[in-house]
Amino acid sequence: MRHEKNFESLPEKTCTIEKLVTIPEDVEKVINGQKTATRRNGIYADIGEVMTLKGKNFKVDAIYPQYLGDVTEEDAKKEGYNNLEEYKQAILGIHPGMRWVPKMRVWVHEYSPVNA
């Protein structure tokens, strides 16, 4: 299921694109090209939708489900972290009381800069 990035029909959005990347450090990582993906427990955008961060635009290229147990080192780097353990600790720190449950499904949002 991990690489099926272009679904014909995604579930309804559960939030808005403005809430996809909100942590100031993450915003800077996106702008600097260090972060090209965000995992959320719901869908925060539509494919092709544009997110604006500090006046710069980023287009959502793909949205697909993934289990936390399938997150790889490469995925953690796309999230802007040096390795998977660093990513796990950051996520658990952001969400007090959360456990890293391998069978928990999240939605991956991949995006890229829009060159004007």
Residue pairs with C-beta under 8 A, 6 or more apart in sequence:
1 64
1 65
1 66
1 67
1 70
2 64
2 66
2 70
3 64
4 64
5 62
5 63
5 64
5 110
6 47
6 62
6 64
7 63
7 64
10 43
10 46
10 47
10 63
11 43
12 43
13 42
13 43
13 44
13 45
13 46
14 41
14 42
14 43
14 44
15 40
15 42
15 43
15 44
16 44
16 45
17 44
17 45
17 49
17 50
17 51
17 60
18 51
19 44
20 38
20 40
20 44
20 45
20 51
20 109
21 27
21 30
21 35
21 38
21 51
21 53
23 94
26 35
26 38
26 80
27 53
27 54
29 35
29 80
30 36
30 53
30 58
30 80
30 111
31 53
31 54
31 56
33 113
34 80
35 78
35 79
35 80
36 78
36 110
36 111
36 112
37 75
37 78
37 79
37 108
37 109
37 110
37 111
38 44
38 79
38 108
38 109
38 111
39 66
39 71
39 79
39 106
39 107
39 108
39 109
40 106
40 107
40 109
41 106
41 107
42 107
43 63
43 107
43 109
44 107
44 109
45 51
45 60
45 63
45 109
46 60
46 63
47 60
47 61
47 62
47 63
48 59
48 60
49 59
49 60
50 57
50 58
50 59
50 60
50 114
51 57
51 58
51 59
51 60
51 111
52 58
56 113
57 113
57 114
57 116
58 111
58 112
58 113
58 114
59 111
59 112
59 113
59 114
60 109
60 110
60 111
61 110
61 111
61 112
62 108
62 109
62 110
63 107
63 108
63 109
63 110
64 107
64 108
65 105
65 106
65 107
65 108
66 75
66 105
66 106
66 107
66 108
67 102
67 103
67 104
67 105
67 106
68 100
68 101
68 102
68 103
68 104
68 105
68 106
69 102
69 103
71 84
71 87
72 84
73 83
73 84
75 84
75 87
75 108
76 82
76 83
76 84
76 86
76 87
76 88
77 83
78 110
79 87
81 87
81 90
88 100
91 98
91 100
92 98
92 99
92 100
